[in-house]
Amino acid sequence: MAVPARRTSKAKKNKRRTHYKLSAPTISFDEATGDYRRSHRVSLKGYYKGRKVVEGKE
């Protein structure tokens, strides 16, 4: 089994891991309810694409 000749430095390790990050959720304004909600999800009041789809919390 291969063994590394040298220890990986902190800088090299951190450069490799630069894409490990959290992205902010996409939030849009829902005109049907007047609230903000995440894209492609049902709002808390039960609306999706301007239509009532679920009995939500009022």
DARAKA-V769309 format. One record per pair of residues at least 4 apart in sequence whose ideal C-beta (glycine too) atoms are under 7 Angstrom apart, sorted by the first residue. I is the first residue (numbers start at 0). J is the second residue. If there is no record, write none. Layout:
I/J, I/J
//
This chain:
7/11, 7/12, 8/12, 9/13, 10/14, 11/15, 12/16, 24/37, 25/37, 25/38, 26/35, 26/37, 27/36, 27/38, 28/35, 29/34, 29/35, 29/36, 29/42, 29/46, 31/46, 31/49, 32/42, 32/44, 32/46, 34/42, 34/43, 36/40, 36/42, 41/45, 41/46, 41/47, 41/52, 41/53, 42/46, 43/55, 43/56, 44/55, 44/56, 44/57, 45/51, 45/52, 45/53, 45/54, 45/55, 46/50, 46/51, 46/52, 47/52
//
